[in-house]
Amino acid sequence: MDYLKYQIEQDFIDTINKLFNLSLSTLSIRSNLALQEFDYQVDACFIIAKELKKNPLEIAEIISTNLSRNDIYYTVKPSKPGFINIKIDSNFLQSYLSTFLNDPRLCIVSTPHVKTIVVDYGSPNVAKEMHVGHLRSAIIGDAIARILTFLGHNVIRQNHTGDWGTQFGFLIQYIIEDNLKFNNISELNQAYKAARELFDNDKNFELRARKRLTLLQSHDKETYSIWENLSKISYQHFNSIFKKLGVLLTEQDVRGESFYNFMLPDIVKELLNTCIAEESQSAKVIFVPGFYDKDKNPLPMIIQKSDGGYLYHTTDLAAAKYRLNTLHADRIIYVTDMRQKQHFAMLFSALKYANWLNPSTTELNHIAFGTVLGEDHKPFKTRSGETISLNLLLEEAENKATDSLKRKYPELSEYELKNLANSIGIGALKYADLSNDLNKDYVFSWEKMLAFNGNTALYLQNAYVRIHSIFRKENFNIINAKGNIIITNDIERMLCLKISEFPDIIRSIEIKLTPHLLCNYLYELASLFHNFYESCHIGKCKEEDIKLSRLLISLLVAKTLKLGLELLGIQVVEKM
């Protein structure tokens, strides 16, 4: 069955095109739950009126009286200056929701237009401990990948790790000179900092480090063996973090910078031969049309330095070409912080300029997210100014969750607390991040993210737990639940209407790549359920058909919360 909003949209589009001889293909339908008199509002009449040079209200009146899907609407009413207000027929809504009951996908059908979609996210650096700065890319990218996979697309996860370059020259040289051995990422991280400082301040060491880099690039046996060991220790660390976070990236998804290294000479050669790149001040550059520096001079995209070294741009060009030509990607999504916005704008333009990308067949997206801030509104760091270790942050999330659960549910045993701590703590951390608008910075606050009120994971979990508590109390068998949904009041109606919007939300994220829309939806759903729970008694209801209907509505809320949170990468719990 087509989604509710889609059915309304198609009815309006067909009617408008037929009445006014237009070729409209899309239409905006806004939810209007704030006004109980109507459910949705259409504002297309203003555009149509402008094109036809007529009064918008007159257009609205003509459309309202000519719609064909009368089974959907209870009321269709024009209003000044040219809106069309819609109230859905309760009988239609009841019938529509009944199709959700025994469908684990809640009537979200797989896309008929399957695409190969590469999602580039995670991207930590080898030999360095993951920190809070890696949190957003990992969980935002994972949520996007989960949703696109759920919709039936062929999703290829890519973890573009920083595992090649100058830093490995100075790190490996430092390891050899000091005869160092490592057991874990923390020891390796400390060695990296010491090697970096030596490289920056000792010219002789810098020369030795650059020679070591040349040996690494030529696969010198000793040098390459040390690099492989650094990578092994690093990936063990990355895998443990991703597993704890509930992020689906594995070592099979790794396509580090080293993977593309052998392609770089040919990339530069091809771009020079096709006159896309040129030599400027002994470096090889692309002057991408439309990019200028602060003095209005053309801004060069450097792809090979004067000393022959390659840069971030070169590797990303190679990665994009590999994804386009080898993986045959129809869509490539990059999930990085806002600071790389210009880099990806140049990359996308360069790919088009080089004729490697056909925008009509392949879509490129950069999901640029803001910074995690401390409560001082500065980048989130330790009191000593150090970047916060992601491993320590996850441990603290579990500890804070345990404390919060103890206060709320003092009857929980230590065993129960331990089992809940990961789901609740990590889930709260992920939800707090995902619920924020991607483009904006947000302030990290344990108090807010672990609150049982407001737009938090715990508020949603509490609604889910409450529903299952009702089921246990009423001995309600959710496995084979069936019956009729009966809407008896406005509170039930608003909740049912909100449930019906779930497929539209998931489809909109497929296009917009904005997981915070799902968080906002789930919060609104949970809020409406809590209101329903307080106002529409279930256990005390004496009319068996109404009682069953309310249990079925509660079941749909639970299913929606569970599926919605799982698509965000968050586990639900049935008891707290």
C-alpha positions as CSV (number, residue, x, y, z in Angstrom):
1,M,0.0,0.0,0.0
2,D,1.2,3.5,-0.8
3,Y,2.1,5.8,2.1
4,L,-0.7,8.1,3.3
5,K,1.0,11.4,2.3
6,Y,1.9,9.9,-1.1
7,Q,-1.7,8.9,-1.7
8,I,-2.8,12.5,-0.9
9,E,0.0,14.0,-3.0
10,Q,-0.8,11.9,-6.0
11,D,-4.5,12.8,-5.8
12,F,-3.7,16.5,-5.7
13,I,-1.1,16.2,-8.5
14,D,-3.5,14.3,-10.8
15,T,-6.3,16.7,-10.1
16,I,-4.2,19.8,-10.6
17,N,-2.6,18.6,-13.8
18,K,-6.0,17.6,-15.2
19,L,-7.8,20.8,-14.2
20,F,-5.1,23.3,-15.3
21,N,-3.3,21.4,-18.0
22,L,0.0,21.4,-16.0
23,S,2.8,18.9,-15.5
24,L,3.3,19.1,-11.8
25,S,5.4,16.2,-10.4
26,T,5.9,17.1,-6.7
27,L,3.8,18.7,-4.0
28,S,4.5,19.9,-0.5
29,I,2.1,18.6,2.2
30,R,2.7,19.9,5.7
31,S,1.5,18.2,8.9
32,N,-0.8,20.4,10.9
33,L,-1.2,18.5,14.2
34,A,-1.0,21.8,16.2
35,L,-4.6,22.5,14.9
36,Q,-6.9,19.6,15.8
37,E,-9.4,20.8,13.3
38,F,-7.2,19.7,10.4
39,D,-4.4,17.2,9.8
40,Y,-2.5,18.5,6.7
41,Q,-2.2,21.7,4.7
42,V,-1.3,22.2,1.0
43,D,0.1,25.5,-0.3
44,A,0.6,24.7,-4.0
45,C,-2.2,27.1,-5.0
46,F,0.1,30.1,-4.7
47,I,2.6,28.7,-7.3
48,I,-0.3,27.7,-9.6
49,A,-2.1,31.0,-9.2
50,K,1.1,32.9,-10.1
51,E,1.6,30.9,-13.3
52,L,-2.1,31.2,-14.3
53,K,-2.4,34.8,-13.1
54,K,-5.4,33.9,-10.9
55,N,-6.4,34.3,-7.3
56,P,-4.9,31.6,-5.0
57,L,-8.1,31.2,-3.0
58,E,-10.1,30.7,-6.3
59,I,-7.6,28.0,-7.3
60,A,-7.9,26.3,-3.9
61,E,-11.7,26.2,-4.1
62,I,-11.6,24.6,-7.6
63,I,-9.1,21.9,-6.5
64,S,-11.0,21.2,-3.3
65,T,-14.2,20.3,-5.1
66,N,-12.6,18.1,-7.7
67,L,-10.4,15.7,-5.8
68,S,-11.1,12.0,-6.6
69,R,-10.0,10.2,-3.5
70,N,-13.0,11.0,-1.4
71,D,-12.4,7.8,0.7
72,I,-9.3,9.5,2.3
73,Y,-10.8,12.8,3.3
74,Y,-13.3,13.8,6.0
75,T,-12.9,17.5,5.2
76,V,-11.1,19.4,2.5
77,K,-11.5,23.1,3.1
78,P,-9.9,26.1,1.4
79,S,-8.7,29.1,3.6
80,K,-7.4,32.5,2.9
81,P,-5.2,33.5,1.3
82,G,-5.0,30.2,-0.7
83,F,-4.3,27.2,1.5
84,I,-6.1,23.9,1.4
85,N,-6.7,22.2,4.8
86,I,-7.3,18.5,5.0
87,K,-8.8,16.3,7.7
88,I,-8.3,12.5,7.2
89,D,-11.4,10.3,7.4
90,S,-11.1,8.2,10.6
91,N,-12.5,5.1,9.0
92,F,-9.8,5.4,6.3
93,L,-7.1,5.9,9.0
94,Q,-8.3,2.9,11.0
95,S,-8.2,0.7,7.9
96,Y,-4.8,2.1,6.8
97,L,-3.2,1.4,10.2
98,S,-4.6,-2.2,10.3
99,T,-2.2,-3.0,7.5
100,F,0.7,-2.1,9.8
101,L,-0.1,-4.6,12.5
102,N,1.3,-7.8,11.1
103,D,4.0,-6.2,9.0
104,P,7.5,-6.1,10.8
105,R,8.5,-3.3,8.3
106,L,5.3,-1.3,9.2
107,C,4.4,-1.2,5.5
108,I,7.7,0.4,4.4
109,V,8.3,-1.3,1.1
110,S,11.7,-1.7,-0.4
111,T,12.6,0.7,-3.1
112,P,11.8,-0.3,-6.7
113,H,14.8,1.8,-7.8
114,V,17.8,0.0,-6.1
115,K,21.0,2.0,-6.2
116,T,24.6,1.2,-5.3
117,I,25.4,3.7,-2.6
118,V,28.8,4.2,-1.0
119,V,28.8,5.7,2.5
120,D,32.2,7.0,3.5
121,Y,32.3,7.4,7.3
122,G,34.3,6.7,10.4
123,S,37.8,7.5,9.0
124,P,40.0,7.4,12.1
125,N,43.8,7.7,11.8
126,V,46.1,4.7,12.2
127,A,48.5,4.9,15.2
128,K,46.2,7.4,16.9
129,E,43.6,6.7,19.5
130,M,40.0,7.5,18.5
131,H,38.6,10.6,20.2
132,V,35.3,12.4,20.6
133,G,35.9,14.1,17.2
134,H,35.3,10.7,15.5
135,L,32.0,10.1,17.3
136,R,29.7,12.1,14.9
137,S,31.0,10.6,11.7
138,A,30.7,7.1,13.0
139,I,27.2,7.2,14.3
140,I,25.7,9.6,11.7
141,G,27.2,7.6,8.8
142,D,26.0,4.3,10.4
143,A,22.4,5.6,10.8
144,I,22.4,6.7,7.2
145,A,23.8,3.3,6.0
146,R,21.2,1.4,8.1
147,I,18.3,3.4,6.8
148,L,19.4,3.1,3.1
149,T,20.0,-0.7,3.6
150,F,16.6,-1.1,5.2
151,L,15.1,0.6,2.1
152,G,16.7,-2.0,-0.1
153,H,19.7,-0.2,-1.6
154,N,23.0,-1.9,-2.1
155,V,25.0,0.0,0.5
156,I,28.8,-0.3,0.5
157,R,30.3,1.0,3.7
158,Q,33.8,2.5,3.4
159,N,36.1,3.4,6.3
160,H,38.6,5.7,4.7
161,T,41.3,5.5,7.3
162,G,44.4,7.7,7.5
163,D,47.0,5.0,7.2
164,W,49.6,6.5,4.8
165,G,51.7,9.6,4.5
166,T,54.5,11.7,6.2
167,Q,53.4,10.8,9.7
168,F,54.4,7.2,9.2
169,G,57.9,8.2,8.1
170,F,58.6,10.0,11.4
171,L,56.7,7.4,13.6
172,I,58.5,4.4,12.1
173,Q,61.9,6.1,12.3
174,Y,61.3,7.0,15.9
175,I,60.3,3.4,16.7
176,I,63.4,2.0,15.0
177,E,65.8,4.4,16.7
178,D,64.3,3.8,20.2
179,N,63.7,0.1,19.5
180,L,60.1,0.4,20.7
181,K,57.5,-2.3,21.2
182,F,53.7,-1.7,21.7
183,N,51.0,-3.7,23.4
184,N,48.1,-1.3,22.9
185,I,46.9,1.9,21.2
186,S,47.6,4.1,24.2
187,E,51.3,3.3,24.1
188,L,51.3,3.8,20.3
189,N,49.5,7.2,20.7
190,Q,52.1,8.4,23.1
191,A,54.9,7.4,20.7
192,Y,53.2,9.3,17.9
193,K,53.1,12.5,19.9
194,A,56.8,12.2,20.8
195,A,57.7,11.4,17.2
196,R,55.7,14.4,16.0
197,E,57.4,16.8,18.4
198,L,60.8,15.5,17.3
199,F,60.0,15.8,13.6
200,D,58.8,19.4,14.1
201,N,61.9,20.5,16.1
202,D,64.9,18.4,14.9
203,K,66.0,19.0,11.3
204,N,68.3,16.0,11.3
205,F,65.5,13.7,12.5
206,E,63.2,15.2,9.9
207,L,65.6,14.2,7.1
208,R,65.9,10.7,8.5
209,A,62.1,10.5,8.7
210,R,61.6,11.6,5.1
211,K,64.1,8.9,4.0
212,R,62.1,6.4,6.0
213,L,58.9,7.5,4.3
214,T,60.6,6.8,0.9
215,L,61.5,3.3,2.2
216,L,57.9,2.7,3.2
217,Q,56.6,3.8,-0.2
218,S,59.0,1.4,-1.9
219,H,57.8,-1.4,0.5
220,D,61.2,-1.9,2.3
221,K,60.8,-5.1,4.2
222,E,61.6,-3.8,7.7
223,T,59.8,-0.6,7.3
224,Y,56.7,-2.1,5.8
225,S,56.6,-4.8,8.5
226,I,56.5,-2.1,11.3
227,W,53.7,-0.3,9.4
228,E,51.7,-3.5,9.2
229,N,52.0,-4.0,13.0
230,L,51.0,-0.4,13.6
231,S,47.9,-1.0,11.5
232,K,47.1,-4.2,13.3
233,I,47.1,-2.6,16.7
234,S,45.1,0.3,15.4
235,Y,42.4,-1.8,13.8
236,Q,42.0,-3.9,16.9
237,H,41.3,-0.6,18.7
238,F,38.9,0.7,16.0
239,N,37.0,-2.6,15.9
240,S,36.5,-2.6,19.7
241,I,35.2,1.0,19.6
242,F,32.8,0.4,16.7
243,K,31.5,-2.8,18.4
244,K,30.9,-1.0,21.7
245,L,29.2,1.9,19.8
246,G,27.0,-0.5,17.8
247,V,28.5,0.7,14.6
248,L,28.5,-1.8,11.7
249,L,31.9,-1.0,10.3
250,T,34.3,-3.9,10.1
251,E,37.8,-4.5,8.8
252,Q,36.2,-5.7,5.5
253,D,34.9,-2.1,5.1
254,V,38.4,-0.5,5.4
255,R,39.7,1.3,2.3
256,G,42.5,3.4,3.8
257,E,44.6,5.9,2.0
258,S,47.2,3.2,1.3
259,F,44.7,1.3,-0.8
260,Y,44.7,4.1,-3.4
261,N,48.5,4.9,-3.2
262,F,49.5,2.9,-6.3
263,M,46.8,4.7,-8.3
264,L,48.1,8.2,-7.6
265,P,50.8,8.5,-10.3
266,D,48.3,7.5,-13.0
267,I,45.7,9.9,-11.6
268,V,48.1,12.9,-12.0
269,K,49.3,11.7,-15.4
270,E,45.7,11.4,-16.8
271,L,44.7,14.8,-15.4
272,L,47.8,16.4,-17.0
273,N,47.3,14.6,-20.3
274,T,43.7,15.8,-20.6
275,C,44.8,19.4,-19.6
276,I,42.6,19.3,-16.5
277,A,45.7,19.7,-14.4
278,E,48.7,21.9,-15.1
279,E,52.1,22.8,-13.5
280,S,52.2,25.9,-11.3
281,Q,55.2,26.9,-9.2
282,S,56.7,23.4,-9.7
283,A,53.5,21.7,-8.3
284,K,50.8,19.9,-10.3
285,V,47.4,21.6,-9.7
286,I,43.8,21.9,-10.9
287,F,42.3,25.3,-11.2
288,V,38.7,24.2,-10.6
289,P,36.3,26.8,-12.1
290,G,34.4,28.8,-9.6
291,F,37.0,28.7,-6.7
292,Y,39.0,31.7,-5.7
293,D,41.1,32.9,-2.8
294,K,40.4,35.9,-0.7
295,D,42.1,38.1,-3.3
296,K,39.9,36.8,-6.1
297,N,42.7,34.8,-7.6
298,P,42.0,31.3,-8.9
299,L,42.4,28.8,-6.0
300,P,44.6,25.9,-6.9
301,M,43.7,22.3,-6.0
302,I,47.2,20.8,-5.5
303,I,47.4,17.2,-6.5
304,Q,51.2,16.8,-6.4
305,K,53.7,18.9,-4.5
306,S,57.0,20.2,-6.0
307,D,58.9,17.4,-4.1
308,G,56.7,14.8,-5.8
309,G,54.5,14.0,-2.8
310,Y,50.8,13.5,-3.1
311,L,48.0,15.1,-1.0
312,Y,44.6,14.6,0.5
313,H,43.0,15.9,-2.8
314,T,44.9,13.3,-4.9
315,T,43.8,10.4,-2.7
316,D,40.2,11.5,-2.7
317,L,40.2,11.9,-6.5
318,A,41.5,8.3,-6.7
319,A,39.0,7.0,-4.2
320,A,36.1,8.7,-6.1
321,K,37.3,7.3,-9.4
322,Y,37.5,3.8,-7.9
323,R,34.0,4.1,-6.5
324,L,32.6,5.4,-9.7
325,N,34.4,3.0,-12.1
326,T,35.0,-0.1,-10.0
327,L,32.2,-0.1,-7.5
328,H,29.8,1.5,-10.0
329,A,28.3,3.8,-7.4
330,D,25.0,5.6,-8.2
331,R,25.4,7.7,-5.1
332,I,28.4,8.5,-2.9
333,I,27.9,10.0,0.6
334,Y,30.8,11.5,2.6
335,V,30.2,12.1,6.3
336,T,32.8,14.5,7.7
337,D,32.9,17.6,9.8
338,M,32.0,21.1,8.6
339,R,35.6,22.2,8.3
340,Q,36.0,20.0,5.1
341,K,33.1,21.7,3.3
342,Q,35.3,23.6,0.8
343,H,37.4,20.5,0.2
344,F,34.4,18.4,-0.9
345,A,32.9,21.2,-2.9
346,M,36.2,21.4,-4.8
347,L,36.4,17.6,-5.1
348,F,32.9,17.3,-6.5
349,S,33.5,20.2,-9.0
350,A,36.9,18.7,-10.0
351,L,35.2,15.3,-10.8
352,K,32.7,17.1,-13.0
353,Y,35.4,19.3,-14.6
354,A,37.5,16.1,-15.4
355,N,34.4,14.4,-16.9
356,W,34.8,11.6,-14.4
357,L,31.3,12.2,-13.0
358,N,28.0,12.4,-14.8
359,P,25.7,14.3,-12.4
360,S,22.6,13.0,-14.2
361,T,23.5,9.4,-13.3
362,T,25.5,9.7,-10.1
363,E,24.7,11.8,-7.0
364,L,27.4,13.1,-4.6
365,N,26.5,14.2,-1.1
366,H,28.6,15.7,1.7
367,I,27.0,15.4,5.1
368,A,28.8,18.2,6.9
369,F,28.3,18.1,10.7
370,G,29.0,20.6,13.4
371,T,31.4,20.4,16.4
372,V,30.7,18.8,19.8
373,L,31.1,21.6,22.3
374,G,31.7,21.5,26.1
375,E,29.4,23.4,28.4
376,D,31.8,26.4,28.0
377,H,30.8,26.4,24.3
378,K,34.3,25.6,23.2
379,P,35.4,22.3,21.5
380,F,34.7,19.4,24.0
381,K,38.0,18.6,25.8
382,T,39.4,17.4,29.1
383,R,40.1,20.0,31.8
384,S,43.8,19.9,30.8
385,G,42.9,20.7,27.3
386,E,43.4,17.2,25.8
387,T,41.1,15.7,23.3
388,I,38.8,13.3,25.0
389,S,39.4,9.6,24.3
390,L,36.4,7.9,22.8
391,N,37.0,4.8,24.7
392,L,36.9,6.7,28.0
393,L,33.8,8.6,26.9
394,L,32.0,5.3,26.2
395,E,33.0,3.9,29.6
396,E,31.7,7.1,31.3
397,A,28.4,6.8,29.3
398,E,27.9,3.3,30.9
399,N,28.8,4.5,34.4
400,K,26.6,7.6,34.1
401,A,23.7,5.4,32.8
402,T,24.1,3.0,35.8
403,D,23.9,5.9,38.3
404,S,20.9,7.4,36.5
405,L,19.1,4.0,36.5
406,K,19.9,3.4,40.2
407,R,18.2,6.7,41.1
408,K,15.1,6.0,38.9
409,Y,14.8,2.3,39.6
410,P,16.4,1.5,43.0
411,E,14.9,-2.0,42.9
412,L,17.2,-3.1,40.0
413,S,19.9,-5.7,40.8
414,E,23.5,-5.2,40.0
415,Y,23.2,-7.9,37.3
416,E,20.2,-6.0,35.7
417,L,22.1,-2.7,35.9
418,K,25.1,-4.1,34.2
419,N,23.0,-5.6,31.3
420,L,21.1,-2.3,30.9
421,A,24.1,0.0,31.1
422,N,25.4,-0.5,27.6
423,S,22.1,-0.2,25.8
424,I,21.0,2.8,27.9
425,G,24.3,4.6,28.2
426,I,25.6,4.2,24.6
427,G,22.1,4.6,23.3
428,A,21.7,7.9,25.1
429,L,25.1,9.1,23.8
430,K,24.2,8.3,20.2
431,Y,20.7,9.7,20.4
432,A,21.9,13.0,21.9
433,D,24.2,13.4,18.9
434,L,21.8,12.2,16.2
435,S,18.9,14.3,17.5
436,N,20.8,17.5,16.8
437,D,20.6,19.3,13.5
438,L,23.7,18.0,11.6
439,N,24.8,21.4,10.4
440,K,25.0,22.9,13.9
441,D,27.4,22.6,16.8
442,Y,25.9,21.2,19.9
443,V,26.7,21.3,23.6
444,F,27.6,18.0,25.2
445,S,25.7,17.5,28.5
446,W,25.5,14.2,30.5
447,E,22.6,15.7,32.5
448,K,20.5,16.4,29.4
449,M,21.2,13.2,27.5
450,L,20.5,11.0,30.5
451,A,17.3,12.8,31.5
452,F,14.0,10.8,31.5
453,N,12.1,13.9,30.2
454,G,12.6,15.8,26.9
455,N,13.9,14.7,23.6
456,T,16.3,11.9,24.9
457,A,16.8,8.2,24.3
458,L,15.7,7.5,27.9
459,Y,12.3,9.2,27.3
460,L,11.7,7.0,24.3
461,Q,13.0,3.9,26.1
462,N,10.7,4.7,29.0
463,A,7.7,4.8,26.6
464,Y,8.7,1.4,25.1
465,V,9.2,-0.1,28.6
466,R,5.8,1.3,29.7
467,I,4.0,-0.3,26.7
468,H,5.5,-3.7,27.4
469,S,4.6,-3.4,31.1
470,I,1.0,-2.8,30.0
471,F,1.1,-6.0,27.8
472,R,2.4,-8.1,30.7
473,K,-0.2,-6.7,33.0
474,E,-3.0,-7.4,30.5
475,N,-1.6,-10.8,29.4
476,F,-1.7,-9.4,25.8
477,N,-0.2,-11.7,23.2
478,I,1.7,-9.4,20.9
479,I,2.9,-12.3,18.6
480,N,-0.5,-13.0,17.1
481,A,-2.2,-9.7,17.9
482,K,-5.2,-8.9,15.6
483,G,-8.4,-7.0,15.7
484,N,-9.9,-3.7,14.7
485,I,-8.5,-0.3,15.5
486,I,-11.3,2.0,16.7
487,I,-10.7,5.7,17.0
488,T,-13.0,7.1,19.7
489,N,-11.4,10.6,20.5
490,D,-9.0,13.2,19.3
491,I,-6.1,12.0,21.5
492,E,-6.3,8.5,19.9
493,R,-6.7,10.1,16.5
494,M,-3.6,12.3,16.8
495,L,-1.6,9.3,17.9
496,C,-2.8,7.1,15.0
497,L,-2.1,9.9,12.6
498,K,1.5,10.2,13.9
499,I,2.0,6.4,13.6
500,S,0.8,6.6,10.0
501,E,3.6,9.2,9.1
502,F,6.5,6.8,9.9
503,P,7.0,5.5,6.4
504,D,7.0,9.1,5.1
505,I,9.7,10.1,7.6
506,I,12.0,7.2,6.5
507,R,11.5,8.0,2.9
508,S,12.3,11.7,3.5
509,I,15.6,10.7,5.2
510,E,16.5,8.6,2.1
511,I,16.5,11.9,0.2
512,K,17.6,14.5,2.7
513,L,20.1,12.3,4.8
514,T,18.9,14.0,8.0
515,P,18.6,11.4,10.8
516,H,17.5,14.1,13.3
517,L,14.1,14.1,11.6
518,L,13.6,10.5,12.7
519,C,14.6,11.5,16.3
520,N,12.2,14.4,16.3
521,Y,9.4,12.1,14.9
522,L,10.1,9.4,17.6
523,Y,10.0,12.1,20.3
524,E,6.7,13.4,19.1
525,L,5.3,9.9,18.9
526,A,6.4,9.1,22.5
527,S,5.0,12.3,23.7
528,L,1.6,11.6,22.1
529,F,1.7,8.1,23.6
530,H,2.4,9.3,27.1
531,N,-0.6,11.7,26.7
532,F,-2.7,8.8,25.3
533,Y,-1.7,6.6,28.3
534,E,-2.7,9.2,30.8
535,S,-6.0,10.1,29.1
536,C,-7.2,6.8,27.5
537,H,-7.3,4.1,30.1
538,I,-6.6,0.6,29.0
539,G,-6.8,-1.6,32.0
540,K,-10.0,0.1,33.4
541,C,-11.7,0.1,30.0
542,K,-14.9,-2.0,30.2
543,E,-15.6,-2.1,26.5
544,E,-13.6,-5.0,25.2
545,D,-13.4,-3.8,21.6
546,I,-12.2,-0.4,22.7
547,K,-9.7,-2.0,25.1
548,L,-8.3,-4.2,22.4
549,S,-8.1,-1.3,20.0
550,R,-6.0,0.7,22.5
551,L,-3.7,-2.3,23.0
552,L,-3.3,-2.5,19.3
553,I,-2.5,1.2,19.0
554,S,0.0,0.7,21.8
555,L,1.6,-2.2,20.0
556,L,2.0,-0.1,16.8
557,V,3.7,2.6,18.9
558,A,6.1,0.0,20.4
559,K,6.9,-1.4,17.0
560,T,7.5,2.0,15.5
561,L,9.8,3.1,18.4
562,K,11.7,-0.2,18.2
563,L,12.2,-0.1,14.4
564,G,13.0,3.7,14.5
565,L,15.6,3.3,17.2
566,E,17.1,0.3,15.5
567,L,17.5,2.2,12.3
568,L,19.4,4.8,14.4
569,G,21.6,2.0,15.7
570,I,20.1,2.0,19.2
571,Q,19.0,-1.1,21.1
572,V,15.6,-1.0,22.9
573,V,15.0,-2.6,26.3
574,E,11.7,-4.1,27.5
575,K,12.3,-3.7,31.2
576,M,14.0,-1.1,33.4
